[in-house]
Amino acid sequence: MQCGCHCIKCGSTQLESNRVGEIESDGYFDMHHTCLKCNTHFDHLEGDVFDSCGKCGYKA
């Protein structure tokens, strides 16, 4: 998956993206991204940064 997001830490557009949660009736779904440049894992909408994530299986 790709979107127009940038890493919230370094600004890179080189992201690995994962859908988390269900697709809503309007087509919306939550995304988590991992930056391939600085390894920051963050929530697409909320801007939260995670050291580990049970939804994606990410571990720093």
N, C-alpha and C positions, 0 to 999 in steps of 0.2 A: 504494500500500500504506500502511496505517496500523498503528501499534502504540502501546503506552502509554509509549513512550520520551520522555525529556526530554533536551534538550541538556546535555552534560556541562560546558559552559562557562557558559552563561547561564540554563539551566533551562527555556527555551522548549519548548513542545510543537509549534511550527510547524516541522516537519521534512519534508524531501524524502527519501524512503527508497528504497534500491536493494538488491535481492537480489544477493548475490555468491556465486559457487560453485553447486554442484548441490544439489538437494533430496535429503536423506538418506532412507533407507527409513522412518524414523520421522516424516517430515514436516518435520524441522528444516532450516533453511537460515540461512546467515550474512547479516547485514544491515549496510549502511553507511548513515549518515544525514548529511545536510547541513542545518544549522540555517538557516532562512530569515530569522532575526532577526540573528544575528551571523556567519553564514557559516562556522562551524566544521564540519569534516568529520570524522566519527569512526566507529569500528567499534562495532556494536550490542552485542556480547558482551564483547570484550576491553577496550573503553574507550580504545583507541589513537586519537590525533588525527593527521590527515594534512594536510600542505601540498599534496600532490598524490597522486592515486590512479590507478594503471593499471587497476584493476578497474572503476572507475566513470567514469573519464575526468575526475575532478575536478582542477582547478588553482586554487590560491588567487590 
